Amino acid sequence: MEIRISGRVQVFEAASGTRLTAPSELKKLDGLTYDEDLCSNYLTEPPLDEIGLEGGSLRLVYDPGARALRVLTLYQSPRALQPDELRALVDQTLAQWSDGIGEGCFDTEAQARGVQIDLFPLGEERDVRYEQVPSPAGGEQKKRSTRLFKGARTGDLELLRKALDAGEDAEGVRDSMTPLGWAISYAQPDAALLLIEREANANATSRDGSTPLQSCAAARDLEDGDAARIAAALLQHGANPDARDICGNTALSLARHRKKSRLQEVLEAHGATE
């Protein structure tokens, strides 16, 4: 199923603050899309977290009938949503337009054009619409890794095993991290070890260039002993002990900074350097 959620957008001239309503001006923004992050990445709570929703980019489209600009977010779902699920999805999408992804996602393009784009105007001006329609022919769905992220965050090993056995993607990314990165960041050592055992990428990098090994050192809530256990497993599965993040930090330098002595011992035993 394809789920379409759209709402009216307001555009202002940056210099004067005057609202732009001329079709010729609004059409210049038609097709502008932000997909570097997706609304579906934030559907982590019931009733939406285990459905398998994909997509969620933000796209500006010109509506010739209303002579207005709209923001459109499309999701792909393996099934039709129930009314309460659909309402929850609309609410979550509106939240992303107002205070999440939509807050500043078009700023660079807007500044270049000398305008301001408001994805979440007040009251009736929003004119929110939503519908579910059959997915286009050939729109085969990938298996969503939602359960993996939930299991990694909560340490639910049974949920992780079910998701992995079902073929969910252990290398999917949310908030720039794979499920393994989530397990480490949320201080769930057993979940991290299970993911490593099931061949999660030991060298996956987040947006700042950090690997799971560096995350073990940097994670404040992860105990030193647990960090050392995870690091040992990562190194056995091919983790690079000398990888550097965008600031030039290695796992060993971060471990020393965080005073994780047991982790330091494991890293040094594998020839890690600063």
C-alpha angles and dihedrals in degrees: 000000000000116000117201122196121178140168138182118269129209122215126197134189104251097218099049104019089233114153114243116222104153110117090224090061097042093048089062088071096046111125097017105148136189115197104147086105128021133217090227089066089072100049093105101134134070135304092028105035100086102035096090100239116178134191127022106168119157118241131177115223131180115233106208094190093059094029087229141118119244136189113230127197119187126197131186116217130186089223142012113280123240116241094259091048092049092049090050091050091051091050092049091048093051089050090054092049092051108034106002132048092345093060100096100341092126097036097108093051092042093052091050089054096042095243141112120226121207111195094181112044121177128277123326091000088081092068092186116201130181139176144166119228134168112275116255115271112277093022094137112183127230117224108263120234094213093120091051092057092046092048091046092050096047100032092240100160095181091055091048092051092049091050094047092046088051090057099251114167111265089189096057114125131227124169085000093298136099120231088266090057089049093051091053095044092048091048096244102144097173091052090050092050092050091051091049090048088053090054102261110173107274091198101045111140129216125216092279092050095255118150124208088260092057090045089057088059096041100044106105096199096048111098118234094244093050091047089053092051093050092045092052090053092046092051091049087054095053105273113165106240093199101048114134130212123223089277092053096252121147125203089254095053090048092048091053091048090052090043093236098157098175090051089050090054092053092048094047091048087060093050098258117169136192 
